């Protein structure tokens, strides 16, 4: 049996955080294209599918991609022929932009889902976890970010309801909140995280009747980053990254936090249910 699998998305689907054996690529080189230093969950899943099927795998994901980028650039690159499997995982980058637009994200993801499923694709999606909790953001920034992530999750809820497919609820996976799941930046899965995600999709596909002789292995050779590595990365990469993101997210988060702290206007009654 032959399978055509296309992967759309951002740096997680590129494979950032899971360097290929012998690669010197680090997280500072997150702009690398698939196959140029990164492996990742999608490639692991494709390899596993190859144990039982003739697989054609095309990874169109790009680092930094947002939902509009996936719809405008990646989707047209899938061609026009039949597709058996299509992973569509994007939206976190959108939540960290000053121009966050939940309606636009919904429009783009629905467009992708409609076109992919019309060509026969079984959709592979996720429901995102609380990234701010994993990264250790202060509560005043973490809360607003989580609100945006939940708006993106609501779109994936709608996609799942309309088009079916397989959806992995990351927030329901205990390992997602363990340090060893993540690479040194805590934003991208490490090798263990990528392997767990690939395995989750493979197990779900097997339950739907797709035979997979060799599921993705969970064992990995990479150790959890040490506290020293965490500290060094934070100084070299994390602080500059936070500074860049602060220009987008912080003003909005600060305004929201202040609005919640202000007393209600005179004459307004606050009731609780």
NUKEBA-7801 format. One line per field, with one value per residue (C-alpha): residue number from 1; residue in three letters; y, z, x. Coordinates in nm, 3 decimals. Example, Ala and Ser with C-alpha at 12.3 -4.5 7.8 and 13.67 -1.06 7.14 Angstrom:
% NUKEBA-7801
num	1,2
residu	ALA,SER
v	-0.450,-0.106
w	0.780,0.714
u	1.230,1.367
//
This chain:
% NUKEBA-7801
num	1,2,3,4,5,6,7,8,9,10,11,12,13,14,15,16,17,18,19,20,21,22,23,24,25,26,27,28,29,30,31,32,33,34,35,36,37,38,39,40,41,42,43,44,45,46,47,48,49,50,51,52,53,54,55,56,57,58,59,60,61,62,63,64,65,66,67,68,69,70,71,72,73,74,75,76,77,78,79,80,81,82,83,84,85,86,87,88,89,90,91,92,93,94,95,96,97,98,99,100,101,102,103,104,105,106,107,108,109,110,111,112,113,114,115,116,117,118,119,120,121,122,123,124,125,126,127,128,129,130,131,132,133,134,135,136,137,138,139,140,141,142,143,144,145,146,147,148,149,150,151,152,153,154,155,156,157,158,159,160,161,162,163,164,165,166,167,168,169,170,171,172,173,174,175,176,177,178,179,180,181,182,183,184,185,186,187,188,189,190,191,192,193,194,195,196,197,198,199,200,201,202,203,204,205,206,207,208,209,210,211,212,213,214,215,216,217,218,219,220,221,222,223,224,225,226,227,228,229,230,231,232,233,234,235,236,237,238,239,240,241,242,243,244,245,246,247,248,249,250,251,252,253,254,255,256,257,258,259,260,261,262,263,264,265,266,267,268,269,270,271,272,273
residu	UNK,UNK,UNK,UNK,UNK,UNK,UNK,UNK,UNK,UNK,UNK,UNK,UNK,UNK,UNK,UNK,UNK,UNK,UNK,UNK,UNK,UNK,UNK,UNK,UNK,UNK,UNK,UNK,UNK,UNK,UNK,UNK,UNK,UNK,UNK,UNK,UNK,UNK,UNK,UNK,UNK,UNK,UNK,UNK,UNK,UNK,UNK,UNK,UNK,UNK,UNK,UNK,UNK,UNK,UNK,UNK,UNK,UNK,UNK,UNK,UNK,UNK,UNK,UNK,UNK,UNK,UNK,UNK,UNK,UNK,UNK,UNK,UNK,UNK,UNK,UNK,UNK,UNK,UNK,UNK,UNK,UNK,UNK,UNK,UNK,UNK,UNK,UNK,UNK,UNK,UNK,UNK,UNK,UNK,UNK,UNK,UNK,UNK,UNK,UNK,UNK,UNK,UNK,UNK,UNK,UNK,UNK,UNK,UNK,UNK,UNK,UNK,UNK,UNK,UNK,UNK,UNK,UNK,UNK,UNK,UNK,UNK,UNK,UNK,UNK,UNK,UNK,UNK,UNK,UNK,UNK,UNK,UNK,UNK,UNK,UNK,UNK,UNK,UNK,UNK,UNK,UNK,UNK,UNK,UNK,UNK,UNK,UNK,UNK,UNK,UNK,UNK,UNK,UNK,UNK,UNK,UNK,UNK,UNK,UNK,UNK,UNK,UNK,UNK,UNK,UNK,UNK,UNK,UNK,UNK,UNK,UNK,UNK,UNK,UNK,UNK,UNK,UNK,UNK,UNK,UNK,UNK,UNK,UNK,UNK,UNK,UNK,UNK,UNK,UNK,UNK,UNK,UNK,UNK,UNK,UNK,UNK,UNK,UNK,UNK,UNK,UNK,UNK,UNK,UNK,UNK,UNK,UNK,UNK,UNK,UNK,UNK,UNK,UNK,UNK,UNK,UNK,UNK,UNK,UNK,UNK,UNK,UNK,UNK,UNK,UNK,UNK,UNK,UNK,UNK,UNK,UNK,UNK,UNK,UNK,UNK,UNK,UNK,UNK,UNK,UNK,UNK,UNK,UNK,UNK,UNK,UNK,UNK,UNK,UNK,UNK,UNK,UNK,UNK,UNK,UNK,UNK,UNK,UNK,UNK,UNK,UNK,UNK,UNK,UNK,UNK,UNK,UNK,UNK,UNK,UNK,UNK,UNK
v	0.000,0.345,0.654,1.018,1.222,1.600,1.801,2.168,2.388,2.574,2.495,2.205,2.020,2.127,1.925,2.198,2.059,1.712,1.732,1.449,1.224,1.392,1.731,2.040,2.240,2.418,2.613,2.936,2.783,2.724,2.856,2.533,2.359,2.004,1.757,2.013,1.929,1.858,1.536,1.580,1.407,1.423,1.253,0.994,0.922,0.896,0.651,0.444,0.439,0.319,-0.004,-0.116,0.107,0.276,0.631,0.955,1.221,1.595,1.829,2.183,2.330,2.640,2.792,3.095,3.013,3.155,3.038,3.289,3.171,2.808,2.893,3.126,2.951,2.593,2.480,2.566,2.370,2.048,2.027,1.907,1.528,1.292,1.305,1.030,1.202,1.573,1.717,2.076,2.216,2.592,2.885,2.936,3.192,3.380,3.412,3.596,3.867,4.213,4.160,3.848,3.793,3.490,3.535,3.534,3.224,3.049,3.145,3.020,2.690,2.616,2.685,2.442,2.174,2.202,2.174,1.894,1.677,1.736,1.561,1.262,1.357,1.237,1.540,1.519,1.810,1.893,2.087,2.308,2.307,2.606,2.716,2.993,2.740,2.530,2.835,2.980,3.313,3.544,3.505,3.850,3.747,3.380,3.444,3.660,3.420,3.129,3.318,3.348,2.984,2.883,3.086,2.889,2.567,2.660,2.670,2.321,2.206,2.330,2.162,1.834,1.862,1.948,1.732,1.461,1.320,1.258,1.522,1.488,1.688,1.793,1.940,1.593,1.437,1.442,1.430,1.767,1.940,1.753,1.921,1.621,1.657,1.985,2.110,2.370,2.655,2.493,2.606,2.321,1.954,1.779,1.437,1.274,1.518,1.465,1.087,1.099,1.308,1.078,0.776,0.933,0.985,0.637,0.472,0.669,0.573,0.208,0.229,0.355,0.044,0.165,-0.107,0.009,-0.273,-0.066,0.227,0.519,0.425,0.621,0.557,0.839,0.909,1.279,1.373,1.643,1.977,2.055,2.358,2.510,2.458,2.612,2.916,2.963,2.933,3.178,3.440,3.390,3.320,3.330,3.688,3.832,3.618,3.743,4.100,4.057,3.894,4.159,4.419,4.224,4.063,4.264,4.594,4.406,4.182,4.483,4.664,4.357,4.314,4.679,4.661,4.368,4.558,4.879,4.914,4.906,5.239,5.397,5.253,4.919,4.617,4.304,3.980,3.630,3.313
w	0.000,-0.090,0.128,0.040,0.354,0.354,0.661,0.700,0.992,1.175,1.337,1.544,1.225,1.066,1.352,1.546,1.876,1.734,1.553,1.317,1.421,1.352,1.289,1.440,1.399,1.717,1.802,1.682,1.334,1.354,1.003,0.855,0.609,0.678,0.623,0.683,1.039,1.190,1.198,1.412,1.480,1.125,0.979,1.257,1.180,0.807,0.872,1.092,0.828,0.587,0.784,0.639,0.338,0.042,0.172,-0.016,0.244,0.178,0.464,0.369,0.719,0.775,1.093,1.210,0.999,1.095,0.983,0.692,0.575,0.578,0.379,0.129,0.075,0.201,0.096,-0.275,-0.268,-0.190,-0.556,-0.675,-0.652,-0.387,-0.033,0.227,0.539,0.612,0.936,1.006,1.320,1.337,1.545,1.832,1.638,1.566,1.940,1.990,1.732,1.795,1.496,1.645,1.466,1.574,1.286,1.030,1.188,1.170,0.805,0.710,0.897,0.770,0.415,0.459,0.619,0.355,0.063,0.214,0.313,-0.026,-0.174,0.057,0.341,0.696,0.908,1.190,1.433,1.797,2.082,2.229,2.589,2.809,2.654,2.910,3.193,3.028,2.953,3.300,3.197,3.472,3.539,3.400,3.063,3.079,3.127,2.817,2.608,2.727,2.630,2.276,2.264,2.372,2.085,1.848,2.021,1.960,1.588,1.604,1.795,1.503,1.250,1.435,1.448,1.077,0.918,1.170,1.159,1.447,1.709,1.994,2.305,2.424,2.749,2.840,2.796,3.135,2.974,2.807,3.141,3.222,3.159,2.973,2.701,2.581,2.414,2.585,2.471,2.623,2.318,2.084,2.181,2.232,2.081,2.350,2.285,1.910,1.960,2.194,1.947,1.657,1.868,1.972,1.610,1.510,1.791,1.693,1.327,1.424,1.624,1.308,1.123,0.953,1.009,1.131,1.175,1.363,1.565,1.645,1.923,2.247,2.354,2.279,2.328,2.409,2.776,2.938,2.919,3.242,3.455,3.330,2.966,3.046,3.200,2.915,2.652,2.840,2.842,2.480,2.312,2.554,2.675,2.321,2.209,2.498,2.416,2.055,2.159,2.426,2.152,2.020,2.319,2.627,2.554,2.494,2.799,3.017,2.905,2.980,3.322,3.410,3.296,3.531,3.821,3.776,3.993,3.804,3.712,3.972,3.972,3.817,4.027,4.010,4.072,4.094,3.991
u	0.000,0.132,0.081,0.133,0.201,0.246,0.345,0.254,0.347,0.620,0.955,0.821,0.729,1.059,1.209,1.385,1.509,1.582,1.918,2.004,2.290,2.622,2.462,2.620,2.300,2.189,1.878,2.036,2.016,1.643,1.601,1.735,1.507,1.384,1.664,1.938,2.027,1.685,1.483,1.169,0.841,0.704,1.010,1.004,0.640,0.709,0.994,0.766,0.492,0.758,0.789,0.453,0.386,0.547,0.558,0.601,0.677,0.692,0.775,0.674,0.700,0.915,1.054,0.860,0.554,0.217,-0.128,-0.139,0.205,0.091,-0.224,-0.057,0.278,0.281,-0.067,-0.017,0.309,0.123,0.018,-0.321,-0.311,-0.448,-0.310,-0.351,-0.220,-0.170,-0.040,-0.142,0.020,0.066,-0.058,0.185,0.387,0.063,-0.007,0.321,0.261,0.115,-0.114,-0.275,-0.606,-0.807,-1.053,-0.772,-0.618,-0.955,-1.001,-0.655,-0.677,-1.026,-0.908,-0.619,-0.834,-1.105,-0.864,-0.656,-0.951,-1.115,-0.813,-0.859,-0.627,-0.672,-0.584,-0.329,-0.360,-0.300,-0.455,-0.185,-0.067,0.023,0.353,0.395,0.393,0.665,0.878,0.831,0.680,0.554,0.184,0.094,0.241,0.154,-0.219,-0.270,-0.060,-0.272,-0.588,-0.457,-0.351,-0.700,-0.846,-0.625,-0.731,-1.093,-1.018,-0.867,-1.177,-1.385,-1.155,-1.184,-1.563,-1.595,-1.328,-1.247,-0.897,-0.659,-0.594,-0.344,-0.433,-0.089,-0.221,-0.350,-0.005,0.174,0.519,0.458,0.512,0.834,1.167,1.310,1.046,1.197,1.510,1.724,1.497,1.183,0.986,1.073,1.050,1.380,1.444,1.229,0.945,0.955,0.959,0.659,0.458,0.545,0.450,0.119,0.018,0.139,-0.061,-0.371,-0.330,-0.293,-0.617,-0.788,-0.675,-0.357,-0.096,0.245,0.494,0.752,0.614,0.847,1.087,1.065,1.424,1.665,2.033,2.007,2.009,1.798,1.981,2.166,2.088,2.415,2.312,1.975,2.141,2.389,2.118,1.898,2.174,2.277,1.945,1.654,1.686,1.723,1.428,1.215,1.316,1.202,0.876,0.824,0.787,0.488,0.320,0.415,0.231,-0.094,-0.041,0.038,-0.277,-0.485,-0.325,-0.387,-0.748,-0.802,-0.647,-0.849,-1.160,-1.491,-1.649,-1.873,-2.222,-2.117,-2.204,-1.988,-2.169,-2.037,-2.205
//
